[in-house]
Structures are given as structure tokens and as C-alpha cells.
């Protein structure tokens, strides 16, 4: 008992000695502030000042011409009662499903299939070709991807309608992105198509780290593919899953380009998202103060998500260490 | 001897040992791959058609004759070489600057372990979290003031900061696991912090840095909202902006748009094929010893 107390004290001493120290022996952490200066100056200029400015604008009346006048909480009160605003956040949840949940699930299955089956049975060349094919939409500028997709799904002379016609299903032809019953679903399908390559590439690189002997040992113990997936694959690429989930969730909350180019939030408000809604207020309705309030609300939501995520990540990492 | 040769021969044979299940999975993956490439296939089919041909037989038909009309029309109308060069140098500079900035930040956070580093990383990540439309008004006013509005340099500066946020997040966790023995050995040799930074940490983390370089280049190349708002002059625009400007242009027909889309993705495609191998080494490869 006294032995454990002793080691505990020892550890405490060690951490006390290490506190305020860098990973370079003899170099105190405080000496490293110098290296943060360029990053901080740039961050202040490009991000912090605009962010604060934007918060200020959200409390003003500003039409872009005459200087802003203080409006108190008017914009924020309007925001709370604005059904379009709430619709836009409800659509954000659909975007998270299309850009985070489904791509990660598909990415997990695809990456382990490519890694397990294609790489081992069909060779590394086949595997890297497969990866390149699924990654392809990620290489497209969002402007180009949207242009092509908008043209495939457009009602007159679109490729999907032509395809339906060709296989005798002409009566199923539809204005896929222009009608409220299908617009959101097809926007989601397009986002899945764009996103799925990102988790695939990152998960595959994570899988290379896993010791192949682990899999062999598990197979010898009679574990099937699914059991190996749960026991070995998932835990070993946990860090990658966190990185992908966080970056994709932020991207889903901020999504703008495809909505702007494909549906303009419509028909009606069926595909409106916060980013597009605030853009409309900023630059089309010239309601800069109100646009700033929407953008600020969105930023707050994103920050909360990020803090919760990184907390969770730290907790999981700590549990794994124990 | 015999067992050794048998084992040697077993390696390629194990490769060919494909079950029905393996083939089923392969076929399913290929079908999925075709769906992924479907838009690209449609682009290829239509980029080399004449407008008359397209109007007569629709988007899925094989072209009757090979035509470069659309390509030539787009090339000359938007002055493609100029747009290409704008995209290359802005994305290239952003990639380099953002990697350097991320290294400085991550050196202080991951190896220097400065106080409150978790909150500093979150603050830097604000660059990633802030919706771009929230930055447009303030940045517009500030850049106009210093004469950089409508200049590609504005894009370089803004995206260096935005991309370095992800870089700092990734790299500081990689540097957090940087082998301590190497740092200790360097200290014994009397290396200063700056020497350790440029002669030890930089070369050892090169694999991770090159992956970041590739990502930053492609991401900046593909950016849309800020370049659209900041580059109003034709001569300063990047490729995606030039292509998207076609949607509003009534004079542009479908085949020209297809040709334009196709030619606009060729540079990134080449870039990706060159750096495939870098990507496959993985974002965390530097972290694992």
C-alpha cells in the first residue's frame, strides 16, 4: 500500500517537473510563443476581426449604403420567429445525414472491402484504381460538380430522364431538382456522391497502420469478416473516424455551393440551408444586419458542435489509454 | 528446399485464390464505381458533339462525328490559359504558405506544449468554422482599403489562413507524438529550438506535410464563394468561376458547357494521379513510428 502511494507521489513529482515544459528537454513551453506570432497575426486579421465585425453587424440595421445604425436585438428577435430560419436548420440535419452519416457508413464498408478483398485478392493496382474512382467527385470543383449534376437531373434533355426514356420508363420522368417532392432527396444524393470518397481515402490510409497479423490471428480463432471488422478495423481507425466526422459535420452545416448552384434553396424553402439563407439576406435583400444575425447563429452552432466533438474525442482517447 | 519453393509459389497462388464471394464483392464495387463515374461518362459523351447532334439525339447517344467546337469555343471565350495560370499560382502559393504556417503553429502547440493549447487550437479552428459569407463584408471593406480587392493575392492571403487551420489541427496532434528520443539527442548535441525546428522536425514530418500540400492545393483550386465575390475582373478569375459563369450565359450551349467542365477538371486529375502515392501513405503516417 505504501509502495503504491510512493509511486503515485513519484508520478506527481514527475508531472510537476514537466509542467510548463515542452517536449524538448530543458526548453520551457513559454519560449515557444514566438512561433505562434505569425499565425496569430494572420488569424486576427482574416478571421477574428471579421467575426467580431459580423457579430456587431447583427445588432444593427444596415442596407449596405448608409452607415449601419444600432438596432439592438431587433434582428435576433426576428430570427427567433422566422420559420424560414428554422426550416434552414432542419434541412441542415438532412445535410448532416447526407454528408456525414451515410458517407462514413459507406466509407467504412467500402474501405474495408477494398482493403480486405480487392487488395488481397485482386492486387494493389486494382485497389488503388478503385480508390481513385470513388475519390473522383472530391476532385471536382463544387461549381463543376453542380453544373454537371444539374444538367443530368434537369427536366428537358437531362441525362436521367433520357435514360428512363431509353429503358421504357418514360412515364417516370420528372423535374428532379425543381419539384418540392424530390428536390431535397436528390440534393442529398448529390452530396453523398460528392462526399463518399473523402472517408474512403482517409480510412484506407488508416487501415494500412493495422498489423496484418492481428487479422490472421483473428481468422485462426474463427472470427468472421464482420467480427474482425468490429473487433479490429473499427477500433484501429477511431482517430480517422473522429477527424472525418468533425470536418464533415462542419462542412455540412456550412454547405453553400451546391445549394446556390442547383436549387437556390427552392422550390419554396424546401432545400434552403442557413448559409444560403444568410447569403440571400446579405447580397440579394441587402438586409446586411439580418444576414449577419443568421451567420452568427450558424457560427455559434458550429462552435458548440466542435467543442462537444473534441471533448468526446479526448474522453475516448483517455479511455483507450486506460 | 521443396517446402521453401512451395511457400514461394504459394504467395502468388494465394492471390488468385478468389471465391465466389470475392467476385460478387468485386462486381458490386465495379457497379458502384460506374455510378460514381456516370456524370464523367456523360460529360465525355457530350463534350465532343456538335450542338445539332445533341439537339437531335439527346445526351446519351454516341456522337455522330468528333467535334472540338465546344472546346475551342470555351478555350477562346474565357481565355483558358489565363484562368489556368491564375488557378495554378494561387492554389500553389496557398498550399506552400499554409503548410509553413501550420508548421510554426504546430511546433509551438505539439512540441512546445504552450499553455492552453487546446483552446488555442479551437481558436485557430475558428477559421474553419466561420461560415464564409460571414467574412465577406468585413474582408471586402478591409481589402478594398489596402487595394487588394479584385486581386488574386486576396485569395492567397485568405485561404492561407483558412487551410492552415486544418493543418494546425492535424499537425499538432502528429507533433504531439513526435519521438522524444530524437528531441533529446538533438538537445545533447546543443541544437537550438530553431535548429530542431528546421533540421529535425521538418524533414521527419515531410510525409504528413506533403499530404497536407496536396489537400490544400486541391481544396483551394476548388473554392467557390470567396473567389466569386473577390475576383470580379475577367482577367483575375480562376477556372471554377469561369466555368460557373457559363450557367448564366445564354449563348453557351450544352456541348460547350460539357467541354468546359471536362477541360476544367483535367488539371486536378493530372495533379491527383501524380500525387496518388503521397495520399495513400496517409495523413497520420508521420505520427506512427
Interface residues (C-beta under 8 A of the other chain):
Chain A: X20 X21 X22 X23 X24 X25 X26 X27 X29 X30 X31 X32 X33 X34 X35 X36 X38 X39 X42 X43 X45 X46 X47 X48 X49 X50 X51 X53 X54 X57 X110 X113 X114 X117 X118 X120 X121 X122 X123 X128 X130 X131 X132 X133 X134 X135 X136 X137 X138 X139 X140 X141 X142 X143 X144 X145 X146 X147 X148 X149 X150 X151 X152 X157 X158 X159 X162 X163 X166 X193 X196 X197 X201 X202 X204 X205 X206 X208 X209 X239 X240 X243 X247 X250 X254 X256 X257 X260 X261 X274 X275 X278 X279 X282 X288 X291 X292 X295 X296 X298 X299 X302 X303 X306 X307 X310
Chain B: X15 X16 X17 X18 X22 X25 X26 X29 X32 X33 X35 X36 X37 X38 X39 X40 X42 X43 X54 X58 X59 X60 X101 X104 X105 X107 X108 X109 X110 X111 X112 X113 X114 X115 X118 X120 X122 X123 X124 X125 X126 X127 X128 X129 X130 X131 X132 X133 X134 X135 X136 X137 X138 X139 X142 X157 X158 X160 X161 X162 X164 X166 X168 X170 X178 X180 X183 X184 X186 X187 X193 X196 X197 X218 X221 X222 X223 X224 X225 X239 X240 X241 X243 X244 X246 X247 X254 X257 X258 X261 X264 X265 X268 X269 X272 X273 X276 X279 X280 X281 X282 X283 X284 X285 X288
